[in-house]
């Protein structure tokens, strides 16, 4: 399956992201925008190598709070640059970001019908921001659309994650949100995905997410919920903001046993670039990436900028323009360029494709679920 097959290595080396032995049909054939030869001169700086790798394999950023940050601004221009945010278009381009997930999480935490309405407002705002910047941003819903946007010189914007409260305990709302473009749902903040794990309705939510193509985000979920979703879900899951708890004892970070399980399930753990979760320096972030790569495998680790969320960021990673510095640190540590390609781009593409093809299969096997929370958990 061709998906950003590059000039860095033969397909056999980077094929882990593309799974050439998969029975799934290719969603898009992507041609890298420029030729690139690996840098072999030992005198060349890792930062130069990092920029060259990112030219072929840009960053797919797993979490951005930009839509919410823009709500408080009376005026902004992401095309020219906006000092009030971390992720305007000049800095996204400088950081060689090719795709970004825009969070629809609600800081004030409404529930019930208010959560549904507030999430729809967030989604409408996010779409309006993309539409107002057509030369720099393009909405995307699939791996193919994400690659197409990147090949056209745009940053692909995927909508989500949103909180589980946005469903209002309704599978019909889940399907409607998916039809409107939402692609990731965080399974926390609902009665059916709590400290004790998934209820029967929660399991039905996961099955219906598989059937529609919605991706489950398990950051901040309880350990019983994580383990049950890994068992129930037929599609790959992701952790939009989770590092290694062995290195930083944060509640959203994952212990080693769960990281191993995530690797077996072919999930994706996206390390947040925040001082609170990863540490105060770029080296601390690299330590998390090293640790997760060792336990879960290079196919199961990604990057989550977590910019424009109000979080403090490590030194040298103040905004989205700084991604080459992180990649340079990884290259200094001996990461293969093929592993960096998976980290920045290939692993997100794999998860998007996996959700899409799981949905195609599930839709042939079962109709839309009409179950309600009263029916199953009543």
C-alpha positions in Angstrom: 0.0 0.0 0.0 1.6 3.2 -1.1 1.3 6.0 1.4 4.1 8.6 1.4 6.6 6.0 0.2 9.7 8.0 0.2 13.2 8.3 -1.2 14.8 7.7 2.2 14.7 3.9 2.2 13.3 1.0 0.2 9.7 0.1 0.9 10.8 -2.9 3.0 12.2 -0.5 5.6 9.4 2.0 5.9 6.7 -0.5 5.1 5.7 -1.0 8.7 3.6 2.2 8.4 2.0 1.1 5.2 1.6 -2.6 5.8 2.2 -3.8 2.2 0.9 -7.3 3.1 -2.4 -5.9 4.3 -5.5 -7.1 2.3 -6.9 -3.6 2.3 -6.9 -1.6 -0.9 -4.7 1.5 -1.2 -6.7 4.7 -0.3 -4.3 7.0 -2.0 -1.1 6.9 -3.9 1.1 9.7 -2.7 4.1 11.2 -4.3 6.7 13.0 -2.1 6.9 16.6 -3.2 10.6 16.7 -3.6 13.6 14.4 -4.0 15.7 13.6 -0.9 18.9 11.7 -0.4 19.9 10.7 3.1 22.6 12.9 4.6 25.7 10.8 5.0 28.3 13.5 5.7 29.1 13.2 9.4 29.8 17.0 9.6 26.2 17.9 8.7 24.2 19.0 11.7 21.3 16.8 12.9 19.0 19.8 12.5 19.7 19.9 8.8 19.0 16.1 8.6 15.8 16.7 10.6 14.5 19.3 8.2 15.3 17.0 5.3 13.4 14.1 6.8 10.4 16.3 7.7 10.3 17.6 4.1 9.3 14.0 3.1 7.5 13.0 6.3 5.9 16.0 7.9 4.5 16.0 11.4 1.0 14.8 12.0 0.3 16.6 15.3 -2.1 14.7 17.5 -3.6 17.5 19.6 -4.1 21.2 19.2 -6.3 23.6 21.2 -6.4 26.2 18.5 -10.2 26.4 18.0 -10.8 27.2 21.6 -7.9 29.7 21.8 -9.3 31.6 18.8 -12.7 32.0 20.5 -11.3 34.7 22.9 -9.6 36.8 20.1 -11.6 39.6 18.6 -9.6 39.4 15.4 -6.8 37.1 14.1 -5.0 36.3 10.9 -3.4 32.9 10.8 -2.0 33.5 7.3 0.2 36.4 8.2 0.9 35.2 11.7 -0.8 35.6 15.1 1.3 36.2 18.2 -1.6 35.4 20.5 -1.5 31.7 19.6 1.2 29.0 19.2 0.1 27.6 15.8 -0.3 30.2 13.1 0.5 29.2 9.5 4.0 30.6 9.3 5.0 28.6 12.4 3.2 25.5 11.2 5.2 25.7 7.9 8.5 26.4 9.7 7.9 23.3 11.9 7.0 21.3 8.8 3.6 20.2 10.1 1.5 18.4 7.5 -1.6 17.5 9.5 -3.1 18.4 12.9 -6.0 17.2 15.0 -8.0 20.1 16.4 -9.4 19.4 19.8 -13.1 20.0 20.4 -12.8 19.4 24.1 -14.7 21.9 26.3 -12.7 23.4 29.2 -15.8 24.3 31.2 -17.0 20.7 31.0 -20.7 20.9 30.3 -22.7 17.7 30.2 -25.9 16.4 28.7 -27.6 18.4 26.0 -25.4 21.4 26.7 -22.3 19.3 25.8 -23.9 18.2 22.5 -24.7 21.8 21.6 -21.3 23.2 22.8 -19.4 20.6 20.8 -21.4 21.4 17.6 -20.6 25.1 18.2 -16.9 24.2 18.4 -17.1 22.1 15.3 -18.8 24.9 13.4 -16.1 27.4 14.6 -13.3 25.0 13.5 -14.8 24.6 10.1 -15.2 28.3 9.7 -11.5 28.9 10.6 -10.4 26.3 8.0 -12.7 27.9 5.4 -11.3 31.3 6.1 -7.7 30.2 5.4 -8.0 28.1 2.2 -4.4 28.8 1.1 -3.0 27.2 4.2 -5.5 24.8 5.7 -7.7 22.1 4.3 -10.2 19.9 6.1 -9.5 16.1 6.0 -11.5 13.1 7.1 -9.4 10.1 5.8 -5.8 9.1 5.3 -6.1 9.8 1.6 -7.5 13.3 2.1 -4.8 14.0 4.7 -2.1 13.1 2.2 -3.7 15.0 -0.6 -3.8 18.2 1.5 -0.1 17.8 2.3 0.8 17.2 -1.3 -1.1 20.4 -2.2 1.0 22.4 0.3 -1.8 22.7 2.8 -2.0 21.6 6.4 -4.6 18.9 6.8 -7.0 19.6 9.7 -8.8 16.7 11.3 -11.6 17.5 13.7 -11.3 15.9 17.2 -11.0 14.6 19.7 -14.2 15.6 21.4 -15.3 14.5 24.8 -17.6 11.5 25.3 -20.2 13.8 26.9 -20.7 15.2 23.3 -22.7 12.1 22.5 -25.5 12.8 25.0 -25.6 9.0 25.5 -27.0 8.6 22.0 -25.6 6.5 19.2 -27.6 8.6 16.7 -25.6 11.6 17.9 -22.4 9.6 17.4 -23.3 8.9 13.8 -24.3 12.5 13.2 -21.1 13.9 14.6 -19.2 11.5 12.4 -21.1 12.7 9.4 -20.3 16.3 10.3 -16.6 15.5 10.3 -15.7 14.5 13.8 -13.1 11.7 13.7 -11.8 11.1 17.3 -13.8 10.7 20.6 -12.2 10.6 24.0 -13.8 7.9 26.2 -13.8 9.8 29.5 -16.4 11.9 31.3 -19.4 9.6 30.6 -21.2 7.2 32.9 -20.6 4.3 30.5 -16.8 4.8 30.5 -15.7 5.4 34.1 -13.3 4.2 36.8 -14.7 0.7 36.7 -14.5 0.3 32.9 -17.0 0.1 30.2 -20.6 -0.7 30.8 -22.7 -2.7 28.4 -23.7 0.5 26.7 -20.1 1.6 26.6 -19.1 -1.5 24.8 -21.9 -0.8 22.3 -20.6 2.7 21.8 -17.1 1.3 20.9 -18.7 -1.2 18.5 -20.7 1.6 16.8 -17.5 3.8 16.7 -15.8 0.9 14.8 -18.8 0.7 12.5 -18.8 4.4 11.6 -15.0 4.9 11.6 -14.7 7.0 14.7 -11.4 6.6 16.5 -11.3 6.0 20.2 -9.0 8.3 22.2 -8.1 6.8 25.6 -5.9 9.5 27.2 -7.1 10.1 30.7 -9.3 7.0 30.6 -9.2 4.6 33.6 -7.1 1.5 33.3 -10.2 -0.8 33.3 -11.6 1.3 30.5 -8.4 1.1 28.5 -8.1 -2.6 28.8 -11.7 -3.3 27.9 -11.5 -1.0 24.8 -8.3 -2.7 23.7 -10.3 -6.0 23.8 -13.5 -4.8 22.3 -12.3 -2.5 19.5 -11.5 -4.0 16.2 -9.9 -0.8 15.0 -6.7 0.8 16.3 -7.1 3.2 19.2 -4.9 6.2 20.1 -3.9 8.1 23.2 -3.9 11.7 22.1 -1.8 13.0 25.1 0.0 10.3 27.0 3.6 9.8 27.9 5.4 7.2 30.0 4.4 7.1 33.6 7.7 5.5 34.6 9.4 8.8 33.6 6.8 11.2 34.7 4.0 10.3 37.2 1.1 12.1 35.5 -2.4 10.5 35.5 -2.6 10.6 31.7 0.7 8.9 31.2 0.7 5.2 30.8 2.5 2.6 33.0 4.9 0.1 31.3 2.4 -2.8 31.3 -0.2 -0.7 29.5 2.3 0.5 27.0 3.2 -3.1 26.2 -0.5 -3.9 25.7 -0.9 -0.9 23.5 1.9 -2.3 21.3 0.3 -5.7 21.1 -3.0 -4.0 20.1 -1.3 -1.8 17.5 -2.5 1.3 19.1 -0.8 4.7 19.0 0.6 6.6 22.0 1.1 10.3 21.2 3.5 12.0 23.5 2.5 15.5 24.5 5.0 18.3 24.3 4.2 19.7 27.7 6.5 20.3 30.6 3.9 18.8 33.0 3.7 15.5 31.3 7.0 15.1 29.5 9.4 17.3 31.4 11.1 20.7 31.0 13.5 20.0 28.2 13.5 18.6 24.7 15.7 15.7 26.0 12.9 14.8 28.4 10.5 14.5 25.6 13.0 12.4 23.6 13.3 10.1 26.7 9.6 9.4 26.6 9.7 8.7 22.9 12.6 6.3 23.5 10.9 4.5 26.3 7.6 4.0 24.4 9.4 2.9 21.3 11.2 0.3 23.3 8.0 -1.1 25.0 5.3 -0.6 22.3 7.4 -0.5 19.2 8.2 2.2 16.6 4.8 1.6 15.0 3.0 2.7 18.1 4.4 6.1 19.0 3.5 9.6 17.8 3.7 13.3 18.6 1.1 15.5 20.2 2.1 19.2 20.3 -0.7 20.1 22.7 -0.2 23.7 21.7 -2.7 26.4 22.4 -4.0 24.6 25.4 -2.6 26.8 28.1 0.1 24.3 29.0 3.8 25.2 29.5 6.1 23.6 26.9 9.6 22.2 27.2 12.6 24.4 26.5 13.3 24.6 22.7 9.7 23.5 22.0 7.8 26.7 22.6 5.5 26.5 19.5 4.8 24.5 16.4 7.9 25.8 14.6 10.1 23.8 16.9 9.5 20.3 15.7 12.8 20.0 13.7 14.6 20.5 17.0 12.9 17.5 18.5 13.6 15.3 15.4 17.2 16.5 15.5 17.5 15.2 19.1 16.1 11.9 18.1 18.5 11.6 15.2 21.4 12.3 17.6 20.1 9.4 19.8 20.4 7.0 16.9 16.8 6.9 15.6 16.7 5.5 12.0 15.1 7.9 9.5 12.5 5.2 8.8 11.5 5.2 12.5 11.3 9.0 12.4 9.1 8.7 9.4 6.7 6.5 11.3 6.7 8.7 14.3 5.9 11.9 12.5 3.6 10.7 9.7 3.3 7.0 9.0 1.7 5.9 12.3 -1.1 8.4 12.1 -1.8 7.3 8.6 -2.0 3.7 9.7 -4.5 4.5 12.4 -6.7 6.5 10.0 -6.6 3.7 7.4 -7.3 1.1 10.0 -10.4 2.9 11.3 -11.6 3.4 7.8 -11.3 -0.2 6.6 -12.6 -1.6 9.9 -15.7 0.5 9.3 -16.1 -0.8 5.8 -16.0 -4.4 7.1 -18.3 -3.7 10.0 -20.9 -2.0 7.9 -21.2 -5.2 5.8 -21.9 -7.2 8.9 -24.2 -5.1 11.0 -26.7 -2.3 10.6 -26.6 0.9 12.7 -27.2 0.2 16.3 -30.5 1.3 17.8 -29.5 0.5 21.4 -30.0 3.0 24.1 -28.3 3.4 27.5 -31.7 2.5 29.1 -31.9 -0.7 27.2 -28.4 -1.9 28.1 -27.5 -0.2 31.5 -31.1 0.6 32.6 
